[in-house]
Amino acid sequence: MTEPLPRFQRAKAALERFAPVFWLSSTSEINRTTGLVQVPTLGWRFSEPHPELKGMFTSVVRDAPRNIAWFFGERKNSLIMPSRLINESGPDGGDLRDLGTAISQRDQEFCIAASEDVELIIQAIAAQPAPPTAARLYVTQLARSSAEELLCVAESLTGEARVGMVFRAVGAPDVEVQLTALRWYPTRPETARRGPLAKVTLVGNGAGQISVKELLVSVPGR
């Protein structure tokens, strides 16, 4: 009988359906020293930002578990953990690893319930339909900028950018702009490594907040 894959590998396979995983951390199911079930946590970072996936992860973490409340958050890394860790860590955040160890030692009933839930979360992530590939524009030069319009030289990371698409700036998530003009430059040997460059006009409230080295990701269905 084939042994089931460890949780780490199953989580990695589920996440990599959506994007390459650059870094992944998953608490082991059982502490090898004590034999106790551990408080499960799952953290990861994709090889590049994917803000279009935030809504999917938020809904999965809210709807898939059956036993306890869960938290999903994004900063440099994405993180899924029991809400209890956030609530008991205090205003300064505390050491979540030490807190998880303490909970494992005194509340195995909670740990078992959380372990069941995280399996449901991983299964739900694996079952989600992969969204359409988002177009990505990486701003390399600014030609003209105002509060509501940005003219820039950008690199398309996907080659799918087109006039009319709405983009959100990763570094300024409240800013949404519409691509209103797109002019591709001919590929030149000195730029081939970075892909084709284009002159792009982006219009929308807050366009002036977009800066050089900003990554813009298209908003699905917009």
N, CA, C and O of each residue as an XYZ file, in Angstrom:
888
protein
N       0.842     -1.189      0.000
C       0.000      0.000      0.000
C       0.877      1.239      0.000
O       1.791      1.350      0.817
N       0.613      2.170     -0.904
C       1.432      3.364     -1.044
C       1.202      4.321      0.120
O       0.064      4.618      0.486
N       2.319      4.802      0.700
C       2.214      5.771      1.785
C       1.752      7.119      1.236
O       2.209      7.538      0.173
N       0.847      7.806      1.949
C       0.422      9.133      1.487
C       1.581     10.116      1.512
O       2.491      9.993      2.333
N       1.546     11.083      0.619
C       2.587     12.094      0.588
C       2.526     12.953      1.840
O       1.437     13.186      2.364
N       3.667     13.431      2.337
C       3.649     14.351      3.477
C       2.850     15.614      3.136
O       2.690     15.975      1.970
N       2.362     16.267      4.178
C       1.555     17.473      3.992
C       2.319     18.533      3.192
O       1.738     19.215      2.347
N       3.617     18.666      3.460
C       4.437     19.649      2.746
C       4.343     19.444      1.235
O       4.132     20.401      0.489
N       4.497     18.217      0.790
C       4.480     17.931     -0.639
C       3.089     18.119     -1.244
O       2.952     18.576     -2.379
N       2.062     17.763     -0.475
C       0.696     17.945     -0.987
C       0.348     19.426     -1.094
O      -0.305     19.850     -2.048
N       0.787     20.210     -0.110
C       0.553     21.654     -0.166
C       1.303     22.273     -1.344
O       0.764     23.129     -2.044
N       2.533     21.845     -1.559
C       3.332     22.386     -2.660
C       2.674     22.068     -4.005
O       2.607     22.929     -4.883
N       2.196     20.852     -4.164
C       1.549     20.465     -5.415
C       0.274     21.282     -5.645
O      -0.016     21.682     -6.773
N      -0.491     21.530     -4.567
C      -1.720     22.313     -4.693
C      -1.419     23.749     -5.099
O      -2.083     24.300     -5.976
N      -0.421     24.354     -4.466
C      -0.090     25.750     -4.739
C       0.520     25.923     -6.128
O       0.262     26.924     -6.797
N       1.324     24.960     -6.565
C       2.008     25.109     -7.846
C       1.079     24.929     -9.038
O       1.513     25.074    -10.181
N      -0.186     24.616     -8.797
C      -1.164     24.650     -9.885
C      -1.402     26.087    -10.352
O      -1.861     26.317    -11.470
N      -1.086     27.048     -9.486
C      -1.396     28.444     -9.785
C      -0.161     29.249    -10.200
O      -0.255     30.140    -11.044
N       1.001     28.934     -9.605
C       2.218     29.689     -9.921
C       3.412     28.954     -9.322
O       3.245     28.167     -8.390
N       4.613     29.198     -9.842
C       5.803     28.573     -9.250
C       6.003     29.036     -7.809
O       5.908     30.225     -7.507
N       6.282     28.076     -6.924
C       6.502     28.372     -5.511
C       7.994     28.556     -5.274
O       8.786     27.642     -5.507
N       8.372     29.747     -4.808
C       9.781     30.058     -4.538
C      10.200     29.552     -3.165
O      11.330     29.097     -2.987
N       9.285     29.631     -2.182
C       9.579     29.226     -0.800
C       8.309     28.688     -0.167
O       7.220     29.213     -0.401
N       8.449     27.632      0.642
C       7.293     27.014      1.288
C       7.695     26.505      2.668
O       8.760     25.911      2.837
N       6.831     26.746      3.649
C       7.042     26.238      4.997
C       5.743     25.613      5.489
O       4.682     26.232      5.406
N       5.824     24.400      5.997
C       4.650     23.707      6.523
C       5.049     22.964      7.789
O       5.980     22.160      7.778
N       4.342     23.236      8.877
C       4.625     22.553     10.136
C       4.401     21.049      9.979
O       3.395     20.624      9.411
N       5.324     20.260     10.474
C       5.167     18.809     10.425
C       3.929     18.378     11.202
O       3.574     18.975     12.218
N       3.286     17.336     10.705
C       2.069     16.860     11.361
C       2.327     16.444     12.812
O       1.549     16.773     13.707
N       3.424     15.722     13.034
C       3.751     15.177     14.357
C       5.141     15.641     14.777
O       6.072     15.626     13.970
N       5.284     16.049     16.019
C       6.597     16.358     16.569
C       7.345     15.041     16.810
O       6.891     14.204     17.591
N       8.467     14.860     16.153
C       9.175     13.578     16.223
C       9.717     13.287     17.615
O       9.901     12.123     17.972
N       9.972     14.315     18.399
C      10.531     14.120     19.734
C       9.455     13.750     20.740
O       9.631     12.827     21.535
N       8.331     14.478     20.704
C       7.285     14.282     21.710
C       6.170     13.357     21.240
O       5.430     12.809     22.057
N       6.047     13.181     19.923
C       4.953     12.381     19.389
C       3.618     13.091     19.383
O       2.592     12.473     19.099
N       3.609     14.392     19.693
C       2.372     15.161     19.763
C       1.990     15.726     18.398
O       2.852     16.062     17.585
N       0.683     15.824     18.162
C       0.184     16.519     16.971
C       0.487     18.008     17.137
O       0.236     18.574     18.201
N       1.022     18.644     16.098
C       1.423     20.037     16.186
C       0.364     20.966     15.586
O      -0.439     20.554     14.749
N       0.379     22.223     16.029
C      -0.495     23.235     15.436
C      -0.047     23.458     13.992
O       1.103     23.836     13.768
N      -0.917     23.237     13.008
C      -0.489     23.361     11.618
C      -0.460     24.818     11.150
O      -1.368     25.598     11.435
N       0.588     25.155     10.440
C       0.680     26.440      9.750
C       1.220     26.181      8.354
O       1.906     25.189      8.109
N       0.900     27.092      7.442
C       1.340     26.956      6.058
C       1.735     28.335      5.548
O       0.916     29.254      5.535
N       2.981     28.480      5.132
C       3.462     29.746      4.582
C       4.161     29.515      3.261
O       4.814     28.489      3.072
N       4.028     30.466      2.338
C       4.671     30.310      1.037
C       4.892     31.656      0.369
O       4.307     32.669      0.753
N       5.746     31.638     -0.634
C       5.959     32.814     -1.484
C       6.109     32.341     -2.918
O       6.962     31.508     -3.224
N       5.271     32.883     -3.794
C       5.403     32.580     -5.208
C       6.621     33.307     -5.782
O       7.138     34.241     -5.169
N       7.065     32.882     -6.938
C       8.258     33.473     -7.546
C       8.046     34.933     -7.935
O       9.013     35.669     -8.132
N       6.771     35.361     -8.047
C       6.436     36.764     -8.249
C       5.055     37.001     -7.661
O       4.293     36.050     -7.488
N       4.714     38.249     -7.348
C       3.414     38.510     -6.685
C       2.235     38.083     -7.553
O       2.257     38.218     -8.776
N       1.206     37.566     -6.889
C      -0.021     37.162     -7.570
C      -1.233     37.683     -6.793
O      -1.965     36.894     -6.195
N      -1.452     38.999     -6.794
C      -2.587     39.552     -6.034
C      -3.938     39.072     -6.533
O      -4.924     39.130     -5.798
N      -4.000     38.594     -7.783
C      -5.277     38.118     -8.306
C      -5.748     36.836     -7.618
O      -6.905     36.443     -7.769
N      -4.853     36.177     -6.857
C      -5.223     34.943     -6.167
C      -5.715     35.187     -4.735
O      -6.204     34.262     -4.087
N      -5.590     36.408     -4.242
C      -5.925     36.690     -2.841
C      -7.370     36.328     -2.519
O      -7.637     35.722     -1.481
N      -8.306     36.689     -3.395
C      -9.710     36.398     -3.136
C      -9.978     34.912     -3.031
O     -10.780     34.483     -2.200
N      -9.310     34.113     -3.872
C      -9.503     32.666     -3.834
C      -9.026     32.095     -2.510
O      -9.732     31.302     -1.887
N      -7.821     32.493     -2.069
C      -7.302     31.973     -0.807
C      -8.158     32.427      0.371
O      -8.388     31.656      1.302
N      -8.625     33.657      0.337
C      -9.471     34.174      1.416
C     -10.745     33.348      1.551
O     -11.141     32.993      2.660
N     -11.386     33.044      0.427
C     -12.638     32.282      0.481
C     -12.399     30.832      0.894
O     -13.204     30.260      1.629
N     -11.304     30.233      0.431
C     -11.006     28.844      0.812
C     -10.775     28.738      2.313
O     -11.307     27.839      2.964
N      -9.976     29.661      2.866
C      -9.658     29.606      4.295
C     -10.900     29.887      5.139
O     -11.001     29.420      6.273
N     -11.832     30.640      4.594
C     -13.078     30.918      5.310
C     -14.058     29.751      5.228
O     -14.720     29.434      6.217
N     -14.160     29.107      4.066
C     -15.247     28.155      3.823
C     -14.866     26.683      4.008
O     -15.727     25.871      4.346
N     -13.591     26.321      3.794
C     -13.226     24.901      3.815
C     -13.162     24.284      5.214
O     -13.601     23.146      5.385
N     -12.633     24.991      6.223
C     -12.512     24.352      7.554
C     -13.871     24.072      8.191
O     -14.867     24.726      7.882
N     -13.888     23.081      9.090
C     -15.125     22.701      9.776
C     -15.033     22.820     11.291
O     -16.058     22.809     11.972
N     -13.815     22.932     11.833
C     -13.651     22.829     13.282
C     -13.329     24.135     13.996
O     -13.910     24.434     15.040
N     -12.400     24.919     13.434
C     -11.939     26.130     14.119
C     -11.862     27.276     13.111
O     -12.025     27.076     11.908
N     -11.607     28.488     13.632
C     -11.451     29.670     12.774
C     -10.010     29.752     12.279
O      -9.075     29.389     12.993
N      -9.841     30.240     11.034
C      -8.529     30.319     10.403
C      -8.245     31.717      9.893
O      -9.154     32.513      9.657
N      -6.944     31.999      9.728
C      -6.468     33.307      9.264
C      -5.674     33.131      7.978
O      -4.862     32.213      7.859
N      -5.917     34.027      7.008
C      -5.070     34.110      5.819
C      -4.585     35.542      5.687
O      -5.380     36.479      5.759
N      -3.285     35.718      5.495
C      -2.722     37.051      5.334
C      -1.599     37.054      4.321
O      -0.982     36.022      4.056
N      -1.336     38.229      3.754
C      -0.262     38.405      2.774
C       0.589     39.604      3.133
O       0.083     40.711      3.315
N       1.893     39.372      3.233
C       2.872     40.451      3.283
C       3.965     40.056      2.287
O       3.696     39.909      1.094
N       5.184     39.886      2.771
C       6.213     39.354      1.884
C       5.872     37.921      1.514
O       6.060     37.498      0.374
N       5.365     37.175      2.500
C       4.922     35.805      2.286
C       3.423     35.711      2.504
O       2.827     36.585      3.135
N       2.814     34.657      1.987
C       1.423     34.343      2.279
C       1.398     33.361      3.444
O       2.288     32.521      3.576
N       0.364     33.469      4.298
C       0.347     32.674      5.515
C      -1.068     32.224      5.835
O      -2.010     33.016      5.809
N      -1.202     30.939      6.138
C      -2.454     30.365      6.628
C      -2.172     29.742      7.987
O      -1.259     28.927      8.122
N      -2.961     30.126      9.006
C      -2.763     29.582     10.340
C      -4.063     29.696     11.129
O      -4.936     30.483     10.765
N      -4.204     28.918     12.208
C      -5.374     29.083     13.064
C      -5.440     30.498     13.626
O      -4.421     31.057     14.029
N      -6.642     31.078     13.654
C      -6.805     32.429     14.196
C      -6.359     32.505     15.652
O      -5.970     33.571     16.129
N      -6.413     31.393     16.351
C      -5.987     31.381     17.757
C      -4.550     31.860     17.912
O      -4.233     32.536     18.891
N      -3.680     31.527     16.973
C      -2.292     31.977     17.066
C      -2.206     33.496     16.995
O      -1.416     34.112     17.711
N      -3.015     34.095     16.135
C      -3.026     35.555     16.019
C      -3.591     36.167     17.304
O      -3.047     37.139     17.826
N      -4.674     35.596     17.801
C      -5.352     36.166     18.972
C      -4.510     36.071     20.237
O      -4.556     36.969     21.078
N      -3.734     34.988     20.385
C      -2.969     34.782     21.615
C      -1.534     35.292     21.534
O      -0.808     35.260     22.528
N      -1.121     35.762     20.356
C       0.260     36.230     20.217
C       0.457     37.641     20.753
O       1.592     38.074     20.952
N      -0.646     38.368     20.991
C      -0.538     39.708     21.556
C      -0.288     40.757     20.503
O      -0.085     40.428     19.335
N      -0.299     42.030     20.901
C      -0.173     43.135     19.939
C       1.163     43.182     19.212
O       1.240     43.701     18.098
N       2.229     42.641     19.833
C       3.548     42.681     19.188
C       3.802     41.472     18.291
O       4.880     41.349     17.709
N       2.826     40.586     18.177
C       2.983     39.421     17.302
C       3.589     38.220     17.991
O       3.261     37.081     17.658
N       4.488     38.464     18.968
C       5.101     37.374     19.712
C       5.845     36.397     18.804
O       6.015     36.649     17.612
N       6.276     35.302     19.371
C       6.929     34.229     18.620
C       5.891     33.152     18.345
O       5.548     32.371     19.233
N       5.392     33.113     17.115
C       4.316     32.183     16.785
C       4.765     30.735     16.903
O       3.966     29.861     17.239
N       6.040     30.477     16.628
C       6.532     29.096     16.730
C       6.492     28.614     18.175
O       6.054     27.497     18.449
N       6.955     29.466     19.108
C       6.928     29.084     20.528
C       5.491     28.933     21.009
O       5.185     28.028     21.786
N       4.603     29.823     20.545
C       3.203     29.734     20.940
C       2.585     28.443     20.424
O       1.845     27.776     21.147
N       2.882     28.086     19.178
C       2.371     26.841     18.624
C       2.849     25.636     19.404
O       2.091     24.691     19.621
N       4.117     25.664     19.832
C       4.659     24.564     20.635
C       3.931     24.454     21.971
O       3.613     23.357     22.429
N       3.672     25.607     22.589
C       2.987     25.603     23.876
C       1.566     25.060     23.752
O       1.113     24.290     24.600
N       0.868     25.463     22.694
C      -0.496     24.972     22.482
C      -0.479     23.466     22.226
O      -1.347     22.740     22.710
N       0.511     23.002     21.464
C       0.611     21.564     21.186
C       0.785     20.764     22.469
O       0.269     19.651     22.576
N       1.500     21.311     23.438
C       1.780     20.592     24.677
C       0.585     20.551     25.617
O       0.451     19.625     26.417
N      -0.292     21.561     25.523
C      -1.381     21.620     26.498
C      -2.777     21.417     25.914
O      -3.743     21.283     26.665
N      -2.896     21.391     24.569
C      -4.240     21.307     23.986
C      -4.212     20.460     22.710
O      -4.302     20.974     21.596
N      -4.084     19.157     22.911
C      -4.042     18.257     21.766
C      -5.389     18.181     21.039
O      -5.429     17.943     19.832
N      -6.475     18.379     21.762
C      -7.786     18.360     21.108
C      -7.870     19.453     20.046
O      -8.379     19.221     18.949
N      -7.373     20.635     20.370
C      -7.351     21.737     19.406
C      -6.441     21.389     18.226
O      -6.806     21.629     17.075
N      -5.270     20.831     18.499
C      -4.309     20.517     17.443
C      -4.870     19.486     16.467
O      -4.674     19.600     15.257
N      -5.565     18.485     16.993
C      -6.158     17.465     16.127
C      -7.242     18.081     15.250
O      -7.334     17.775     14.061
N      -8.069     18.955     15.844
C      -9.116     19.630     15.073
C      -8.502     20.509     13.989
O      -8.983     20.530     12.856
N      -7.440     21.235     14.336
C      -6.771     22.101     13.361
C      -6.112     21.287     12.258
O      -6.114     21.692     11.096
N      -5.543     20.127     12.625
C      -4.901     19.269     11.637
C      -5.912     18.742     10.626
O      -5.616     18.646      9.436
N      -7.103     18.402     11.104
C      -8.170     17.981     10.182
C      -8.549     19.125      9.243
O      -8.763     18.917      8.049
N      -8.629     20.327      9.793
C      -9.025     21.489      8.989
C      -8.002     21.819      7.904
O      -8.373     22.111      6.767
N      -6.715     21.774      8.254
C      -5.719     22.173      7.268
C      -5.698     21.209      6.089
O      -5.373     21.599      4.968
N      -6.046     19.945      6.345
C      -6.163     18.996      5.243
C      -7.302     19.397      4.303
O      -7.177     19.293      3.082
N      -8.410     19.856      4.885
C      -9.532     20.326      4.062
C      -9.147     21.565      3.270
O      -9.572     21.729      2.126
N      -8.341     22.442      3.874
C      -7.894     23.653      3.181
C      -7.014     23.290      1.993
O      -7.193     23.823      0.899
N      -6.065     22.386      2.205
C      -5.174     21.978      1.106
C      -5.973     21.311     -0.012
O      -5.732     21.565     -1.192
N      -6.923     20.457      0.364
C      -7.764     19.808     -0.639
C      -8.577     20.831     -1.422
O      -8.741     20.701     -2.635
N      -9.087     21.852     -0.731
C      -9.890     22.882     -1.393
C      -9.040     23.714     -2.344
O      -9.493     24.071     -3.432
N      -7.806     24.027     -1.940
C      -6.909     24.767     -2.833
C      -6.637     23.940     -4.082
O      -6.667     24.460     -5.198
N      -6.371     22.645     -3.891
C      -6.070     21.769     -5.029
C      -7.259     21.640     -5.972
O      -7.080     21.377     -7.162
N      -8.477     21.823     -5.451
C      -9.685     21.654     -6.267
C     -10.113     22.929     -6.976
O     -11.008     22.893     -7.821
N      -9.486     24.060     -6.644
C      -9.889     25.325     -7.261
C      -9.489     25.342     -8.741
O      -8.397     24.894     -9.089
N     -10.358     25.854     -9.607
C      -9.953     26.011    -11.009
C      -8.868     27.067    -11.129
O      -8.967     28.144    -10.540
N      -7.845     26.756    -11.885
C      -6.766     27.727    -12.084
C      -7.311     28.920    -12.860
O      -7.923     28.730    -13.911
N      -7.110     30.140    -12.378
C      -7.629     31.315    -13.071
C      -6.861     31.569    -14.365
O      -5.749     31.069    -14.531
N      -7.443     32.340    -15.281
C      -6.700     32.707    -16.482
C      -5.396     33.408    -16.111
O      -5.337     34.143    -15.125
N      -4.371     33.181    -16.891
C      -3.087     33.812    -16.616
C      -3.232     35.325    -16.681
O      -3.707     35.864    -17.681
N      -2.832     35.996    -15.639
C      -2.925     37.452    -15.597
C      -1.800     38.061    -16.422
O      -0.680     37.550    -16.443
N      -2.114     39.163    -17.102
C      -1.068     39.912    -17.788
C      -0.277     40.696    -16.753
O      -0.823     41.133    -15.740
N       1.016     40.870    -17.018
C       1.879     41.574    -16.089
C       2.714     42.600    -16.841
O       3.309     42.305    -17.878
N       2.744     43.799    -16.301
C       3.561     44.869    -16.870
C       4.532     45.349    -15.804
O       4.128     45.709    -14.698
N       5.802     45.350    -16.140
C       6.836     45.806    -15.215
C       7.339     47.152    -15.716
O       7.903     47.246    -16.806
N       7.132     48.191    -14.916
C       7.482     49.554    -15.327
C       8.995     49.734    -15.273
O       9.605     49.568    -14.216
N       9.598     50.071    -16.402
C      11.048     50.253    -16.446
C      11.457     51.715    -16.594
O      12.553     52.092    -16.179
N      10.592     52.542    -17.178
C      10.872     53.971    -17.320
C       9.568     54.749    -17.218
O       8.517     54.273    -17.645
N       9.643     55.946    -16.650
C       8.501     56.849    -16.626
C       8.749     57.976    -17.616
O       9.772     58.657    -17.545
N       7.809     58.176    -18.544
C       7.935     59.263    -19.517
C       7.147     60.500    -19.067
O       7.606     61.632    -19.212
N       5.966     60.260    -18.524
C       5.132     61.368    -18.054
C       4.176     60.825    -17.011
O       3.645     59.724    -17.157
N       3.956     61.608    -15.944
C       3.096     61.126    -14.868
C       2.282     62.269    -14.287
O       2.798     63.365    -14.065
N       1.007     62.005    -14.045
C       0.137     62.937    -13.342
C      -0.737     62.136    -12.398
O      -0.614     60.913    -12.328
N      -1.619     62.809    -11.670
C      -2.458     62.106    -10.694
C      -3.329     61.047    -11.349
O      -3.661     60.045    -10.717
N      -3.708     61.254    -12.620
C      -4.659     60.351    -13.266
C      -4.144     59.727    -14.557
O      -4.885     59.002    -15.220
N      -2.909     59.988    -14.927
C      -2.386     59.393    -16.159
C      -0.901     59.109    -16.013
O      -0.145     59.898    -15.447
N      -0.509     57.962    -16.540
C       0.901     57.581    -16.515
C       1.293     57.106    -17.910
O       0.648     56.227    -18.481
N       2.348     57.693    -18.446
C       2.935     57.232    -19.698
C       4.284     56.635    -19.345
O       5.141     57.316    -18.783
N       4.476     55.360    -19.675
C       5.694     54.692    -19.248
C       6.176     53.707    -20.292
O       5.441     53.334    -21.206
N       7.415     53.294    -20.142
C       7.948     52.173    -20.906
C       7.856     50.954    -19.992
O       8.333     50.983    -18.857
N       7.248     49.897    -20.487
C       6.984     48.722    -19.650
C       7.405     47.463    -20.366
O       7.482     47.409    -21.594
N       7.673     46.463    -19.572
C       8.000     45.138    -20.091
C       6.811     44.225    -19.809
O       6.380     44.115    -18.661
N       6.290     43.587    -20.811
C       5.196     42.636    -20.599
C       5.794     41.286    -20.240
O       6.580     40.727    -21.006
N       5.428     40.765    -19.088
C       5.954     39.482    -18.649
C       5.163     38.311    -19.222
O       5.614     37.168    -19.151
N       3.989     38.584    -19.789
C       3.173     37.501    -20.308
C       2.879     37.648    -21.797
O       2.522     36.668    -22.451
N       3.021     38.845    -22.338
C       2.707     39.074    -23.745
C       1.221     39.142    -24.032
O       0.816     39.135    -25.194
N       0.373     39.209    -22.958
C      -1.064     39.204    -23.152
C      -1.706     40.574    -22.928
O      -2.928     40.701    -23.011
N      -0.907     41.591    -22.648
C      -1.458     42.913    -22.389
C      -2.141     43.456    -23.636
O      -1.650     43.275    -24.750
N      -3.277     44.121    -23.444
C      -3.991     44.719    -24.565
C      -4.775     45.931    -24.080
O      -5.066     46.067    -22.892
N      -5.107     46.796    -25.010
C      -5.851     48.010    -24.693
C      -7.203     47.639    -24.075
O      -7.879     46.721    -24.539
N      -7.582     48.362    -23.027
C      -8.849     48.133    -22.342
C      -8.720     47.349    -21.055
O      -9.638     47.367    -20.235
N      -7.592     46.650    -20.849
C      -7.408     45.869    -19.627
C      -7.213     46.793    -18.432
O      -6.631     47.871    -18.549
N      -7.714     46.345    -17.272
C      -7.529     47.064    -16.019
C      -6.412     46.384    -15.231
O      -6.374     45.158    -15.119
N      -5.503     47.197    -14.688
C      -4.366     46.675    -13.929
C      -4.369     47.242    -12.517
O      -4.824     48.360    -12.274
N      -3.847     46.437    -11.589
C      -3.647     46.892    -10.214
C      -2.153     46.890     -9.932
O      -1.452     45.938    -10.276
N      -1.666     47.958     -9.306
C      -0.252     48.052     -8.958
C       0.015     47.265     -7.686
O      -0.648     47.481     -6.672
N       0.988     46.348     -7.733
C       1.288     45.512     -6.571
C       1.761     46.363     -5.398
O       1.390     46.106     -4.253
N       2.582     47.379     -5.681
C       3.098     48.236     -4.616
C       2.107     49.266     -4.123
O       2.344     49.898     -3.093
N       1.009     49.453     -4.822
C      -0.048     50.396     -4.420
C      -1.386     49.721     -4.712
O      -2.056     50.082     -5.679
N      -1.790     48.736     -3.882
C      -2.934     47.869     -4.208
C      -4.262     48.597     -4.357
O      -5.199     48.041     -4.931
N      -4.370     49.826     -3.856
C      -5.626     50.571     -4.004
C      -5.728     51.280     -5.355
O      -6.772     51.841     -5.689
N      -4.653     51.252     -6.120
C      -4.626     51.940     -7.413
C      -4.999     50.976     -8.525
O      -4.351     49.945     -8.703
N      -6.043     51.308     -9.271
C      -6.423     50.561    -10.468
C      -6.394     51.507    -11.655
O      -6.927     52.615    -11.591
N      -5.778     51.071    -12.726
C      -5.644     51.902    -13.920
C      -6.022     51.089    -15.150
O      -5.881     49.866    -15.175
N      -6.500     51.782    -16.155
C      -6.857     51.125    -17.416
C      -5.806     51.431    -18.456
O      -5.358     52.568    -18.598
N      -5.418     50.394    -19.183
C      -4.457     50.556    -20.264
C      -5.202     51.131    -21.475
O      -6.059     50.462    -22.053
N      -4.875     52.360    -21.853
C      -5.604     53.032    -22.936
C      -4.814     53.131    -24.232
O      -5.391     53.398    -25.286
N      -3.506     52.919    -24.171
C      -2.696     52.938    -25.394
C      -1.501     52.025    -25.216
O      -0.895     51.978    -24.145
N      -1.164     51.293    -26.280
C      -0.087     50.312    -26.216
C       0.657     50.297    -27.542
O       0.079     50.004    -28.588
N       1.928     50.613    -27.488
C       2.751     50.591    -28.699
C       3.976     49.714    -28.459
O       4.848     50.046    -27.655
N       4.024     48.594    -29.168
C       5.143     47.673    -29.015
C       6.352     48.183    -29.795
O       6.231     48.640    -30.932
N       7.517     48.094    -29.159
C       8.762     48.399    -29.856
C       9.270     47.138    -30.553
O       9.069     46.038    -30.037
N       9.922     47.266    -31.709
C      10.535     46.084    -32.342
C      11.580     45.466    -31.406
O      12.311     46.180    -30.719
N      11.639     44.163    -31.391
C      12.628     43.484    -30.569
C      14.027     43.812    -31.065
O      14.305     43.725    -32.261
N      14.918     44.193    -30.133
C      16.304     44.484    -30.477
C      17.213     43.538    -29.704
O      16.869     43.113    -28.601
N      18.367     43.204    -30.270
C      19.246     42.245    -29.576
C      19.571     42.656    -28.151
O      19.640     41.803    -27.265
N      19.775     43.956    -27.910
C      20.177     44.399    -26.576
C      19.027     44.338    -25.558
O      19.262     44.457    -24.355
N      17.790     44.152    -26.032
C      16.657     44.069    -25.100
C      16.018     42.678    -25.097
O      15.052     42.439    -24.371
N      16.549     41.776    -25.896
C      15.913     40.456    -26.046
C      15.846     39.703    -24.723
O      14.900     38.954    -24.478
N      16.866     39.904    -23.857
C      16.871     39.183    -22.583
C      15.671     39.554    -21.720
O      15.153     38.721    -20.975
N      15.234     40.797    -21.821
C      14.138     41.266    -20.975
C      12.785     41.170    -21.648
O      11.775     41.560    -21.062
N      12.746     40.659    -22.863
C      11.484     40.554    -23.574
C      11.167     41.846    -24.296
O      11.897     42.827    -24.157
N      10.082     41.862    -25.072
C       9.727     43.056    -25.838
C       9.310     44.203    -24.925
O       8.631     43.998    -23.919
N       9.729     45.420    -25.294
C       9.356     46.607    -24.546
C       8.237     47.335    -25.268
O       8.120     47.254    -26.491
N       7.419     48.042    -24.509
C       6.297     48.762    -25.088
C       6.114     50.092    -24.379
O       6.429     50.235    -23.198
N       5.597     51.066    -25.126
C       5.192     52.329    -24.518
C       3.716     52.205    -24.173
O       2.893     51.867    -25.023
N       3.392     52.483    -22.911
C       2.062     52.206    -22.383
C       1.477     53.455    -21.732
O       2.175     54.166    -21.009
N       0.210     53.719    -21.986
C      -0.513     54.778    -21.271
C      -1.539     54.136    -20.352
O      -2.360     53.326    -20.784
N      -1.481     54.509    -19.079
C      -2.372     53.977    -18.059
C      -3.140     55.132    -17.426
O      -2.543     56.129    -17.021
N      -4.445     55.001    -17.340
C      -5.297     56.078    -16.851
C      -6.133     55.590    -15.684
O      -6.706     54.502    -15.737
N      -6.205     56.392    -14.631
C      -7.027     56.054    -13.472
C      -6.616     56.850    -12.262
O      -5.485     57.332    -12.198
N      -7.508     57.002    -11.293
C      -7.218     57.767    -10.085
C      -6.053     57.137     -9.325
O      -6.114     55.962     -8.963
N      -5.002     57.902     -9.083
C      -3.833     57.385     -8.380
C      -2.727     56.914     -9.287
O      -1.733     56.361     -8.815
N      -2.879     57.123    -10.602
C      -1.842     56.668    -11.543
C      -0.484     57.264    -11.210
O       0.552     56.647    -11.459
N      -0.493     58.478    -10.640
C       0.768     59.123    -10.293
C       1.526     58.434     -9.175
O       2.697     58.740     -8.948
N       0.882     57.502     -8.463
C       1.565     56.769     -7.394
C       2.409     55.615     -7.927
O       3.224     55.050     -7.197
N       2.217     55.268     -9.186
C       2.971     54.167     -9.783
C       4.384     54.649    -10.094
O       4.566     55.711    -10.691
N       5.370     53.877     -9.695
C       6.760     54.295     -9.828
C       7.549     53.300    -10.674
O       7.051     52.239    -11.052
N       8.782     53.673    -10.955
C       9.695     52.763    -11.661
C       9.874     51.490    -10.836
O       9.884     51.540     -9.606
N      10.014     50.366    -11.505
C      10.167     49.036    -10.913
C       8.872     48.532    -10.289
O       8.888     47.582     -9.507
N       7.760     49.159    -10.628
C       6.463     48.692    -10.156
C       5.962     47.563    -11.055
O       6.120     47.609    -12.275
N       5.361     46.558    -10.440
C       4.740     45.477    -11.170
C       3.229     45.701    -11.170
O       2.625     45.884    -10.112
N       2.623     45.686    -12.351
C       1.183     45.828    -12.482
C       0.604     44.510    -12.978
O       1.133     43.892    -13.901
N      -0.498     44.088    -12.345
C      -1.114     42.805    -12.664
C      -2.554     43.051    -13.084
O      -3.282     43.784    -12.416
N      -2.970     42.435    -14.197
C      -4.311     42.653    -14.692
C      -5.357     42.098    -13.729
O      -5.129     41.082    -13.071
N      -6.499     42.768    -13.652
C      -7.585     42.377    -12.764
C      -8.540     41.494    -13.563
O      -9.100     41.950    -14.560
N      -8.742     40.231    -13.144
C      -9.601     39.312    -13.904
C     -10.998     39.885    -14.097
O     -11.595     40.425    -13.165
N     -11.508     39.762    -15.311
C     -12.867     40.163    -15.608
C     -13.100     41.657    -15.680
O     -14.244     42.109    -15.727
N     -12.019     42.430    -15.689
C     -12.185     43.886    -15.718
C     -11.568     44.477    -16.972
O     -11.611     45.691    -17.168
